[in-house]
Amino acid sequence: MRQLWLSFGIPFLVVFVLAAGVIAARDLDLFAPVCEPVPVEFKDLDVTTPCVRVRGMAHYGATIAQHYPGNLLHSSHDEWLFPLFQAHDAKGRAVRVMVRSRVQPEARVSYEFMEIEGRITSLSPDVIPYQVEVQMGKTSDYFLTDDTLILEAITVHPWDGNEASGGDGAP
């Protein structure tokens, strides 16, 4: 009986520990490359530059809150999705860049100039579920384009909307 336990239990335990380690590393973003943001003009955003610093105008009229329950590795948290447009574009409705941030937008603010550092990825159902676009369509007149990008915000800073501000080489 002891031989059977050793031949089954030890390999099972090794596989279980390895799988738990890989899942923990994935959830903690240990596989993600170090993000050194590169200043990029809004119109030049694409997935070829995965880590960017970009300035634009957030449209909070189409903000969607998402709640993520906690598990053994991390606590529960909320994230907010909102469109980001070229600076001074208050009339655009075709969303080319969707920001996902843990920073909650200010209440009663419709538009805000901001500088965001983060990772750019393509839109996919595992990143942003299809229900998000449906909800945006029901609550506003914004819509996602075929080439919509997701900007996973690492830092979010207010910006005054003036191209001359900053002075640090950012666009």
Phi, psi and omega in degrees: 000320179295322178298318179296317179298315180295318182289334178260316188292316182294310177299322178298316180296319179296313180296319180297315180294318178297316180296318178296323178295317179294317179296318178297317180296321179294314181294330180269008179060035179285340178273347182288137178292156177298133185262106173256102186295138177252128177297128182224138173292147183306315184293343182261007181295132171199174186283354179288338173249094189289337182234116191230162166237120185223149176249144179190190181243119177281136175252106183274359179293343181241031181286137178234127178268138177234135178252132178245117181291154179281171174213198181295335187265331181209158181279166179292153179205164177248147174228152180240135176252132176208152179285147174238129181241169173304147180305140178070013176261093181264354184253349181297146178230341178278110186276113176262334178230124177248126181264136172243118187223151173271356178271119181286131177298151179295145178290147176062025175245128181266320182227147178209132172284136180208156173246126185238135170251133180180186181261137178260131174224165176281155177291131174210155183298334179281342177267307178233111182297155180301330181299334179297315179294321178297315179296320177299318180296326180285326186260350182205181178255023176274152177213150180276140178272172179294334182252029180299137178251152176251126177253106178280102187291130172261312174229146179230124180234141173294154181218145186276359178085000181263124181297336182281346182283163177105291178068007182255018180088358178289155180297000000 
